[in-house]
Amino acid sequence: MLRWIIVIFLALMLINWFSPLLQRMGFGKLPGDLRFKLFGRDWFIPLTTTILLSLLAGAISKLV
């Protein structure tokens, strides 16, 4: 279980690191991505982007 937590954490870090590039490609603005302001801070929860990128990574891993 610890391995899955580490994998999910690393995946979210990579998505956050690549978010400027992904936003230029249209990710991060999909219907299921949540963006809101709370307590003076902008929050971004990329639900749909995470699902799409996970499906893409799964498809690549099945091909390799």
Order of alpha helices (4+ residues) and beta strands (2+ residues): alpha-alpha-beta-beta-alpha
